[in-house]
Amino acid sequence: MKKIYTLLFVISISTCSISQTFLTEDFSEGIMPPTGWTIDNYASQWNNNMSAMAEGSAPEAKFSYIDIVGTSRLISPQIDLTGHESVIVKFKHYLDDWASEQYSLGVATRSGGGDWNIAWQVDPTWNIGPEELLITIDNDDVGASDFQFCIFIDGNLKKLKYWYIDDISLFSAFNLDGEMQTITTYPFVTEATLVEGIVYNKGHDPITSLEVSWQAGNSEIFTSNFSGFNISMGETYSFECLDILNSPIGTYELNVWLSAVNGVTDDNPVNDILTKEISVVSNVVFKRPLLEQFASSYSYPSAWVNNFFVPWCEELSDSIVLFKYPWRFPTPLDPYYTEECLAREVFYGIVNWNDVYLCGNGKQTDDSDVYYLNLFFDEATQEPGFASIVASRSTVSKGIVMDIDVTILPYANFNNHKLFVVVFEKTTTGNVGNNGETEFKHVMMKMVPDPYGTDILLNDREPITFTQSIDLAGTNVEEWDDLGVAIFIQNYDTREVFQSTYAVENANFATDATLSELNINGSLVAGFNPNIYEYNVVLPLGTTVVPEVTAVPTDENAIPVVVPTNELPGTTTIEVFAEDLTTKLTYNVNFTVITGFENLAAANVKVYPNPTKGVFKVDGVNDATILVYTVSGSLISKFENSNGQIIDLSNQTNGVYIIRIREKDFISTKRVIVNR
């Protein structure tokens, strides 16, 4: 599903400015042809495809080859261009070519339903794109009240494989029009990062300078100036703002806008601003690389690749997640090929049956030898993971339903993501073809609930459990005790995989969420006890830097998430999630800082006798709150509105106790020793 986030300023603009774009089509409606459009000839070759080969976002239009010589057109609705002398057609496309120079691609226009007039045409000599085209049209059709344009393919329609098209628009250009095209800052932030993006020149005049401003949430507005370039119409400029985005953990709307183009407000302020959701993540874990292979038991290239790919996977079996889709090329079909395999082929835009396809973490990778596999693995293991997953699955036999429980602990907010569950068989032999292989590893048997996954909405540090059941009757399972289950989270637009794992058969995950250590600036906090969850730490006069808090879980599989305070005084929180990802304990470290005034006021506060056998008095206070803590941070007593207080600790054990005195203008901390 395509999403566009746009922040609208209250700007006074002319009617002409508002109506400059006459038509846009991104195929997100999910039907072909889109509403108002028509197809001339071979309509069945056009479809909505869940891919992004043209470098828009899924879905996009796709024309597939057919063994015929002819012309097919995707035709726009009629558009009233009365009073206009020129317009621009813009679209993204990618051509997967088969045999060049026997067909043409193009854009044509007409009015009154008459003959087509070619506005742009190319005779392919190889693959084209992905690229974005900007075609100016100023022929006699422009100005008509019933203007139409089409995107066409003409000639021997078997000589291409596929043509992908996305993000079509028809507009009349302003003189000065800079468009904020995209914010390229990665949506998950682990540290201070740059605000980056791309500006597109949509106007006739060259752009020679830009002023870019940004704001994260309600924070300060930052502005950067860029110059020394000359961007013509249809060209782009990539920018990096000078100021750093360094926000606390949380989710923010990052607004980025053009505050000036060539030193002035441009002619079309409506497209000057974009908003993107940015999550400053609360934790980072290891992201286990996912490998999806498309291979066939009838494919000789598959057999050649598997000679080194299978041993490589076995060597790294504890570090990767792997499964394979039986492929439909070449003919005959692999015996274990299913419609689920086709759906994933379409999703990844796989078109060339001469190759073996390997997708690593959602991106096609070069599997030509072990060097490239190791390169992928090394790079993949450097990528941070923003979620943890544990999963359990039941033992299953023929005719029995498999139950699968998946728990996800996210460390950021996730929108427009999907959970995929894949049942595979670890070794198969019944799908032997003619390529010389006698067995196949990790072959997909069923996707749960289907190849399109389960929509998930995840919130930072809020674990969620999905329970799914799958009837494996009618699948190609050979040995019912040889099954595995792969789990992964994927962004359906970008295809990026954020985490993957295997389900454990009849798993019983631990529930210990205690800490074995709680450290402040590398030293164990005074009085630490795994069963005490509140600690009070007084920092020296003048402290401005928040101390670093680190934690070590008792169970090495538990996950401590440290959320530091953003200011002093303040509280750093440590949320510890057990191995099951749902059991949680929370530890708090409360920081206060001695002030200069406190030193003066503290001189008037007396605690005596000290040491004491148990009873002592607090003097020199006025309308104070007095708090008594053990040295480990447990609150024993609290007194409100005190002007002097007798405190009895006779029933407490010998040791040191912390007395916190709070008045309107200061906080004073005293230590009392009880020694009977």
Residue pairs with C-beta under 8 A, 6 or more apart in sequence:
1 28
1 416
1 492
1 493
2 26
2 28
2 57
2 58
2 493
3 416
5 253
5 274
5 275
5 276
5 277
6 273
6 274
6 275
7 253
7 255
7 257
7 273
7 274
7 275
8 270
9 257
9 269
9 273
11 269
11 270
13 268
13 269
13 270
17 174
17 267
17 268
17 270
18 270
20 171
20 172
20 173
20 174
20 268
21 169
21 170
21 171
22 79
22 81
22 87
22 170
22 171
22 172
23 76
23 77
23 79
23 168
23 169
23 170
24 167
24 168
24 169
25 34
25 37
25 76
25 167
25 168
25 169
26 56
26 57
26 166
26 167
26 168
27 34
27 48
27 59
27 60
27 61
27 166
28 59
29 35
30 48
30 59
31 48
32 39
32 43
32 46
32 47
32 48
32 61
33 39
33 43
33 46
33 74
33 75
36 76
36 77
37 74
37 75
37 76
37 77
38 75
39 46
39 72
39 73
39 74
39 75
40 71
40 72
40 73
40 75
40 150
41 70
41 71
41 72
41 73
42 66
42 68
42 70
42 72
42 157
45 63
45 64
45 65
45 66
45 72
45 157
46 61
46 62
46 63
46 72
46 74
47 61
47 62
47 64
48 59
48 60
48 61
48 62
49 58
49 59
49 60
49 61
49 62
49 164
49 346
49 349
50 58
50 59
50 346
50 347
50 492
51 58
51 59
51 60
51 62
51 164
51 346
51 347
51 348
51 349
52 58
52 60
52 166
52 349
52 493
52 494
52 495
53 60
53 62
53 94
53 96
53 130
53 162
53 164
53 349
54 60
54 92
54 93
54 94
54 129
54 130
54 164
54 165
54 166
54 167
55 92
55 94
55 129
55 130
55 132
55 166
56 92
56 166
56 167
57 166
57 493
57 494
58 347
58 492
58 493
60 164
60 165
60 166
61 74
61 164
61 165
61 166
62 162
62 163
62 164
62 165
63 72
63 74
63 153
63 160
63 162
63 163
63 165
64 161
64 162
65 98
65 157
65 158
65 159
65 160
65 161
65 162
66 157
66 158
67 157
67 158
68 157
68 158
69 155
69 156
69 157
70 154
70 157
71 152
71 153
71 154
71 155
72 152
72 153
72 154
72 157
73 108
73 116
73 150
73 151
73 152
74 150
74 151
74 152
74 165
75 148
75 149
75 150
76 148
76 149
76 150
76 168
76 170
77 148
78 146
78 147
78 148
79 146
79 147
79 148
79 170
80 145
80 146
80 147
81 87
81 142
81 143
81 144
81 145
81 147
82 143
82 144
82 145
83 143
84 142
84 143
84 172
85 138
85 142
85 143
86 136
86 137
86 138
86 142
86 172
86 173
87 136
87 137
87 138
87 142
87 147
87 170
87 171
87 172
88 134
88 135
88 136
88 137
88 170
88 171
88 172
88 173
89 107
89 119
89 120
89 133
89 134
89 135
89 137
89 149
89 168
89 169
89 170
90 132
90 133
90 134
90 135
90 167
90 168
90 169
90 170
90 171
91 132
91 133
91 151
91 165
91 166
91 167
91 168
91 169
92 129
92 130
92 131
92 132
92 133
92 165
92 166
92 167
93 105
93 128
93 129
93 130
93 131
93 133
93 163
93 164
93 165
93 166
94 127
94 128
94 129
94 130
94 131
94 163
94 164
95 105
95 124
95 127
95 128
95 129
95 160
95 162
95 163
95 164
96 127
96 160
96 161
96 162
96 163
96 164
96 351
96 352
97 124
97 125
97 126
97 127
97 128
97 159
97 160
97 161
98 158
98 159
98 160
98 161
99 156
99 159
100 123
100 124
100 125
100 126
100 159
101 123
101 124
101 125
102 155
102 156
102 159
103 123
103 124
103 153
103 154
103 155
103 156
103 157
103 159
103 160
104 121
104 122
104 123
104 124
104 153
104 154
104 155
105 121
105 122
105 124
105 128
105 151
105 152
105 153
105 163
106 118
106 119
106 120
106 121
106 122
106 151
106 152
106 153
106 154
107 118
107 119
107 120
107 121
107 133
107 135
107 149
107 150
107 151
107 152
108 116
108 117
108 118
108 119
108 149
108 150
108 152
109 116
109 117
109 119
109 137
109 139
109 141
109 142
109 147
109 148
109 149
109 150
110 116
110 117
110 141
110 147
110 148
110 149
110 150
111 140
111 141
111 144
111 146
111 147
111 148
112 144
112 146
113 146
113 148
116 150
116 152
117 139
117 140
117 141
119 135
119 137
119 139
119 149
120 133
120 135
122 128
124 160
130 164
132 167
132 234
134 233
134 234
137 149
141 147
141 148
149 170
151 165
151 168
153 160
153 163
161 351
161 352
162 351
164 349
171 202
173 202
173 203
173 204
173 233
174 202
174 203
174 204
174 266
174 267
174 268
175 203
175 204
175 205
175 267
176 203
176 204
176 205
176 207
176 261
176 262
176 264
176 266
176 267
177 201
177 202
177 203
177 261
177 266
177 267
177 268
177 271
178 199
178 200
178 201
178 202
178 203
178 207
178 210
178 258
178 261
178 266
178 272
179 199
179 200
179 201
179 202
179 268
179 271
179 272
180 197
180 199
180 200
180 256
180 257
180 258
180 271
180 272
180 273
180 274
181 197
181 198
181 199
181 200
181 236
182 197
182 198
182 274
183 195
183 196
183 197
183 254
183 256
183 274
183 276
184 196
184 197
184 198
184 238
185 193
185 194
185 195
185 196
185 197
185 245
185 254
185 276
185 278
186 193
187 276
187 277
187 278
187 279
188 278
188 279
188 281
188 384
188 386
188 412
189 245
189 247
189 278
189 279
189 280
189 281
190 280
190 281
190 284
190 384
192 244
192 245
192 246
193 244
193 245
193 246
194 240
194 241
194 244
194 245
195 214
195 222
195 240
195 241
195 243
195 245
195 254
195 256
196 238
196 239
196 240
196 241
197 212
197 238
197 239
197 256
197 274
198 236
198 237
198 238
198 239
199 207
199 210
199 212
199 231
199 236
199 237
199 239
199 258
200 234
200 235
200 236
201 207
201 231
201 232
201 233
201 234
201 235
201 236
201 237
202 233
202 268
202 271
203 233
203 266
203 267
203 268
204 233
205 262
206 230
206 231
206 232
206 233
207 229
207 230
207 231
207 237
207 261
207 262
208 227
208 229
208 230
208 231
208 262
209 225
209 226
209 227
209 260
209 261
209 262
209 263
210 225
210 226
210 227
210 237
210 239
210 258
210 260
210 261
211 223
211 224
211 225
211 226
211 258
211 259
211 260
211 261
211 263
212 223
212 224
212 225
212 226
212 239
212 241
212 256
212 257
212 258
212 259
213 221
213 222
213 223
213 224
213 256
213 257
213 258
213 259
214 221
214 222
214 241
214 243
214 245
214 254
214 255
214 256
214 257
215 221
215 222
215 254
215 255
216 245
216 247
216 252
216 253
216 254
216 255
216 278
217 247
217 250
217 252
217 253
219 247
219 252
222 241
222 242
222 243
223 259
224 239
224 241
224 242
224 243
226 237
226 239
229 237
231 237
245 254
245 278
247 280
248 280
248 566
249 280
249 281
249 282
249 460
249 563
250 279
250 280
250 460
251 277
251 278
251 279
251 280
251 412
251 413
251 460
252 277
252 278
252 279
252 280
253 275
253 276
253 277
253 278
254 275
254 276
254 277
254 278
255 273
255 274
255 275
256 273
256 274
256 275
256 276
257 272
257 273
257 274
258 266
258 272
258 273
261 272
266 272
277 413
277 415
279 412
279 413
279 460
280 412
281 384
281 386
281 411
281 412
281 460
282 411
282 412
282 460
282 461
282 561
282 563
283 386
283 411
283 559
283 561
284 384
284 385
284 386
284 411
285 384
285 385
285 386
285 387
285 388
285 411
285 559
286 381
286 385
287 361
287 380
287 381
287 383
287 384
287 385
287 386
287 498
287 499
287 500
288 319
288 320
288 321
288 385
288 499
288 500
288 501
289 319
289 320
289 321
289 360
289 361
289 376
289 377
289 380
289 381
289 500
290 320
290 321
290 322
290 360
290 361
290 362
290 486
290 488
290 497
290 500
291 313
291 320
291 321
291 322
291 358
291 359
291 360
292 323
292 324
292 325
292 344
292 358
292 359
293 309
293 322
293 323
293 324
293 325
293 356
293 357
293 358
293 359
293 367
294 324
294 325
294 327
294 341
294 344
294 345
294 350
294 356
294 357
294 358
294 359
295 302
295 305
295 306
295 324
295 325
295 326
295 327
295 356
295 357
295 440
296 302
296 326
296 327
296 328
296 329
296 330
296 334
296 337
296 433
296 435
297 326
297 334
297 335
297 336
297 431
297 432
297 433
297 434
297 435
297 437
297 440
298 330
298 331
298 332
298 333
298 334
298 433
298 434
298 435
299 327
299 329
299 330
299 356
299 433
299 435
300 435
300 436
301 354
301 355
301 356
302 327
302 356
302 435
302 437
303 435
303 436
303 437
305 356
305 367
305 368
306 437
308 369
308 370
308 373
309 358
309 367
309 373
310 441
312 370
312 373
313 320
313 322
313 441
313 442
314 441
316 377
319 377
319 381
320 377
321 486
321 487
321 488
321 500
321 501
321 502
322 441
322 442
322 486
323 422
323 424
323 442
323 443
323 444
323 484
323 486
324 424
324 440
324 441
324 442
324 443
324 444
325 340
325 341
325 344
325 345
325 444
326 333
326 334
326 335
326 336
326 337
326 338
326 341
326 431
326 443
326 444
327 334
327 337
327 341
327 345
327 353
327 357
328 334
328 337
328 341
328 342
328 345
329 353
330 353
332 433
334 431
334 433
335 430
335 431
335 433
335 476
336 428
336 430
336 431
336 443
336 445
336 476
338 444
339 451
340 444
340 446
340 447
340 450
340 451
341 444
343 450
343 451
343 452
344 451
347 451
347 495
348 357
348 359
348 364
348 495
350 357
356 367
357 364
358 364
358 365
358 367
359 365
360 376
360 380
361 380
361 383
361 496
361 497
362 490
362 491
362 494
362 495
362 496
362 497
363 495
363 496
365 372
365 373
365 376
366 372
367 373
385 498
385 499
386 410
386 411
386 412
386 414
386 498
386 499
387 408
387 409
387 410
387 411
387 412
387 414
387 458
387 489
387 498
387 499
388 408
388 409
388 411
388 499
388 559
388 577
388 581
389 406
389 407
389 408
389 409
389 487
389 489
389 499
389 500
389 501
389 581
390 406
390 407
390 501
390 504
390 507
390 509
390 579
390 580
390 581
391 404
391 405
391 406
391 407
391 485
391 487
391 501
391 502
391 503
391 504
391 507
392 404
392 405
392 503
392 504
392 505
392 506
392 507
392 509
393 402
393 403
393 404
393 405
393 485
393 503
393 504
393 505
393 506
393 507
394 402
394 403
394 404
394 505
394 506
395 505
395 506
396 402
396 472
396 480
396 483
397 480
398 472
398 473
398 477
398 480
399 473
400 472
401 469
401 470
401 471
401 472
402 423
402 469
402 470
402 472
402 483
402 485
403 467
403 468
403 469
404 421
404 448
404 467
404 468
404 469
404 470
404 485
404 503
405 465
405 466
405 467
406 419
406 421
406 465
406 466
406 467
406 468
406 487
406 503
407 463
407 464
407 465
407 466
407 580
407 581
407 582
408 419
408 456
408 458
408 463
408 464
408 465
408 466
408 489
408 581
409 461
409 463
409 559
409 577
409 581
410 458
410 459
410 460
410 461
410 462
411 460
411 461
411 561
412 458
412 460
413 458
413 459
413 460
414 456
414 457
414 458
414 489
414 498
415 457
416 491
416 492
416 493
417 455
417 456
417 458
417 489
417 490
417 491
417 492
417 498
418 452
418 453
418 454
418 455
418 456
418 489
418 490
418 491
418 492
419 453
419 454
419 456
419 466
419 487
419 488
419 489
420 447
420 453
420 454
420 486
420 487
420 488
420 489
420 490
421 447
421 448
421 454
421 468
421 470
421 485
421 486
421 487
422 444
422 446
422 447
422 448
422 485
422 486
422 487
422 488
423 444
423 445
423 446
423 447
423 448
423 470
423 472
423 475
423 483
423 484
423 485
424 442
424 443
424 444
424 445
424 483
424 484
424 485
424 486
425 442
425 443
425 445
425 476
425 477
425 478
425 479
425 482
425 483
425 484
426 441
426 442
426 482
426 483
426 484
427 439
427 440
427 441
427 479
427 482
428 439
428 440
428 443
428 476
428 478
429 438
429 439
429 440
429 478
430 476
430 478
431 440
431 443
431 476
432 438
432 439
442 484
443 476
445 472
445 475
445 476
445 477
445 483
446 470
446 472
446 475
447 453
448 468
448 470
449 468
449 470
453 490
453 492
454 466
454 468
456 464
456 466
456 489
458 464
461 561
461 575
463 577
463 581
463 582
465 582
477 483
484 502
484 503
485 502
485 503
486 500
486 501
486 502
486 503
487 500
487 501
487 502
487 503
488 497
488 499
488 500
488 501
489 497
489 498
489 499
489 500
490 496
490 497
490 498
491 498
509 557
509 578
509 579
509 580
509 581
510 555
510 557
510 558
510 578
510 579
510 580
511 578
511 579
511 580
511 583
512 553
512 554
512 555
512 558
512 578
512 579
512 583
513 553
513 555
513 558
513 576
513 577
513 578
513 583
513 584
513 585
514 530
514 531
514 553
514 554
514 555
514 576
514 585
515 530
515 551
515 552
515 553
515 554
515 560
515 574
515 576
515 585
515 587
516 530
516 552
516 553
516 554
517 524
517 528
517 550
517 551
517 552
518 524
518 525
518 528
518 535
518 549
518 550
518 551
518 552
518 574
518 587
518 589
519 525
519 549
519 550
519 551
519 552
520 537
520 547
520 548
520 549
520 589
521 547
521 548
522 548
522 550
525 535
525 537
525 589
526 631
526 632
527 535
527 630
527 631
527 632
527 633
528 535
528 632
529 632
530 554
532 632
532 633
532 634
533 585
533 586
533 587
533 588
534 587
534 588
534 590
534 633
534 634
534 635
535 587
535 588
535 589
535 590
535 632
535 633
536 590
536 592
536 629
536 633
536 658
536 660
537 547
537 589
537 590
537 591
537 592
538 592
538 593
538 594
538 669
539 547
539 568
539 591
539 592
539 593
539 594
540 593
540 594
541 593
541 594
541 595
541 596
541 599
542 593
543 568
543 593
544 568
546 564
546 565
546 566
546 567
546 568
546 570
546 572
546 591
547 572
547 591
548 564
549 562
549 564
549 572
549 574
549 589
550 562
551 560
551 562
551 574
551 576
551 587
552 560
553 559
553 560
553 576
555 578
555 579
557 578
557 579
558 576
558 577
558 578
558 579
559 576
559 577
559 581
560 574
560 575
560 576
560 577
561 574
561 575
561 576
561 577
562 572
562 573
562 574
563 572
563 573
563 574
563 575
564 572
565 571
565 572
565 591
568 591
568 592
568 593
569 590
569 591
569 592
569 593
570 590
570 591
571 588
571 589
571 590
571 591
572 588
572 589
572 591
573 586
573 587
573 588
574 586
574 587
574 588
574 589
575 584
575 585
575 586
576 584
576 585
576 586
576 587
577 583
577 584
578 584
592 667
592 669
594 669
595 666
595 667
597 665
597 666
598 666
598 667
598 668
601 663
601 665
601 666
601 668
602 666
602 668
602 670
604 620
605 618
605 619
605 620
605 621
605 661
605 668
605 670
606 617
606 618
606 619
606 620
607 616
607 617
607 618
607 619
607 659
607 670
607 672
608 616
608 617
608 619
609 616
610 616
610 670
610 672
610 673
611 672
611 673
611 674
611 675
612 649
612 672
612 673
612 674
612 675
613 650
613 674
613 675
613 676
614 648
614 649
614 650
614 651
614 652
614 674
614 676
615 646
615 647
615 648
615 649
615 650
616 646
616 647
616 649
616 672
617 644
617 645
617 646
617 647
618 626
618 642
618 644
618 645
618 647
618 659
618 661
618 670
619 644
620 644
621 642
621 643
621 644
621 645
621 661
621 663
622 643
622 663
623 641
623 642
623 643
623 663
623 664
624 641
624 642
624 643
624 661
624 662
624 663
625 638
625 639
625 640
625 641
625 642
625 661
625 662
625 663
626 637
626 638
626 639
626 642
626 645
626 647
626 659
626 660
626 661
626 662
627 635
627 637
627 638
627 659
627 660
627 662
628 635
628 636
628 637
628 638
628 647
628 649
628 657
628 658
628 659
628 660
629 635
629 636
629 657
629 658
629 659
629 660
630 636
630 655
630 657
630 658
631 655
631 656
631 657
631 658
636 649
636 652
636 657
637 647
639 645
639 647
647 659
649 657
649 672
649 674
650 676
652 674
653 674
654 674
654 675
654 676
655 673
655 674
656 671
656 672
656 673
656 674
657 671
657 672
657 673
657 674
658 669
658 670
658 671
659 669
659 670
659 671
659 672
660 667
660 668
660 669
661 667
661 668
661 669
661 670
